[in-house]
Amino acid sequence: MNCMPRFNAFLVVACLAVVAFSSSVSAEIKLIGSGASFPAPMYSKWFKDFSGANKGVRVDYQSNPSL
């Protein structure tokens, strides 16, 4: 069983949590991740909402249909 997709999702969530709880975000931050294509539409909405609420933070998620 390949645990890499779960690890990638965990890594994205962990990075988002660090940024969300950071008290001062002064520079633009770009988080880059990739993973399964099935949840990609849901992730896109979450990342758009997150970036709107956290100015200077952008999430780039590339879906991979083979995962």
Secondary structure by P-SEA (a helix, b strand, c coil): ccaaaaaaaaaaaaaaaaaaaccccccbbbbbbcccccaaaaaaaaaaaaaaacccbbbbbbbbccc
